[in-house]
Amino acid sequence: MYSKDLRKKVINFLGKGNTQRKTAEIFGINKATVNSWYQRYKKEGHFSSRKMRGAKPSINEQEFIKFVESRSDLKVSDIRERFKLSHGGACYWLKKLGFVFKKKSLITWKQRKKKDKNI
């Protein structure tokens, strides 16, 4: 990702009548990059980078927590079926939301607190 300062210098350099090819050579960036910045500047009035969007979560976290907490004898296969996840996906969400597996006389899932460290 390029800095705003560099983008501003590139747009100002282009504004002085220089070509995109010459600008790309001087600043050491690809001509397509220079072109996209300039096109965005002409169309939108800015040359800032666009906000990166990540993947949307595949589950509702609150619903997941309620489901796991409501059943102490829950198996990963039950979670997989309920939320249509893979085995790895179910384990990922359990770990992400702080659930740990406790081996006692009965199988139980317990959500650990943020301050608890996993040793």
C-alpha positions in Angstrom: 0.0 0.0 0.0 1.3 3.4 -1.0 1.3 6.4 1.3 -1.0 9.4 0.8 2.0 11.6 0.5 3.3 9.7 -2.6 -0.2 9.6 -4.1 -0.4 13.4 -3.7 3.0 13.9 -5.3 2.1 11.7 -8.2 -1.2 13.6 -8.8 0.5 17.0 -8.5 3.2 15.8 -11.0 0.5 14.7 -13.5 -1.3 18.0 -12.9 1.8 19.9 -14.2 1.3 18.3 -17.6 3.6 15.2 -17.3 2.6 11.9 -18.9 1.6 8.9 -16.9 4.5 6.9 -18.4 7.1 9.5 -17.3 5.4 9.8 -13.8 5.6 6.0 -13.4 9.3 6.0 -14.3 10.2 8.9 -12.0 8.3 7.6 -9.0 9.2 3.9 -9.6 5.6 2.6 -9.7 3.6 0.8 -12.3 1.9 2.9 -15.0 -1.4 1.1 -14.3 -1.2 2.3 -10.7 -0.6 5.8 -11.8 -3.6 5.5 -14.2 -6.0 4.2 -11.6 -5.0 6.9 -9.1 -5.5 9.6 -11.7 -8.8 8.1 -12.9 -10.1 8.0 -9.3 -9.0 11.5 -8.7 -10.8 12.8 -11.8 -14.0 10.7 -11.0 -14.2 10.9 -7.2 -12.1 13.9 -6.4 -9.6 12.0 -4.2 -6.8 9.6 -4.6 -7.0 7.8 -1.2 -6.9 4.0 -1.1 -10.2 2.2 -0.8 -11.1 0.5 2.4 -10.2 -3.2 2.4 -13.2 -5.4 3.1 -12.7 -8.8 4.8 -14.9 -11.8 4.6 -18.2 -11.7 6.4 -18.6 -14.2 9.3 -20.5 -17.2 8.2 -22.4 -17.5 11.6 -24.2 -15.3 14.1 -21.8 -15.2 17.0 -24.4 -14.5 19.7 -26.5 -17.4 18.4 -23.5 -19.7 18.3 -22.6 -18.8 22.0 -26.2 -19.4 23.2 -26.3 -22.7 21.4 -23.0 -24.0 22.9 -23.8 -22.7 26.4 -27.3 -24.2 26.4 -25.9 -27.7 25.9 -23.1 -29.0 28.1 -22.8 -32.4 26.4 -22.4 -30.9 22.9 -20.3 -32.5 20.3 -18.5 -30.8 17.4 -20.6 -32.8 15.0 -23.8 -31.2 16.5 -22.3 -27.8 16.0 -21.4 -28.7 12.4 -24.9 -29.8 11.6 -26.6 -26.8 13.3 -24.5 -24.1 11.6 -23.5 -26.0 8.4 -19.8 -25.8 9.1 -16.9 -28.1 8.4 -15.2 -29.8 11.4 -12.3 -27.3 11.2 -14.8 -24.4 10.9 -16.6 -25.5 14.0 -13.3 -25.8 16.0 -12.2 -22.4 14.7 -15.3 -20.7 16.0 -15.2 -22.5 19.3 -11.6 -21.4 19.8 -12.2 -17.8 18.5 -15.1 -17.3 20.9 -13.1 -18.6 23.8 -14.6 -22.1 24.4 -12.3 -24.7 25.8 -12.9 -28.5 26.0 -12.9 -29.8 29.6 -12.5 -33.5 30.2 -14.5 -34.5 33.2 -16.9 -37.3 33.8 -19.2 -35.5 31.3 -18.1 -33.7 28.2 -18.5 -30.0 28.7 -17.7 -26.8 26.8 -16.8 -23.8 28.9 -16.2 -20.3 27.6 -13.0 -19.0 29.2 -12.6 -15.4 30.2 -10.4 -13.0 28.2 -7.9 -12.7 31.0 -7.4 -16.5 31.3 -4.3 -17.6 29.5 -4.0 -20.9 27.7 -0.9 -22.7 29.0 
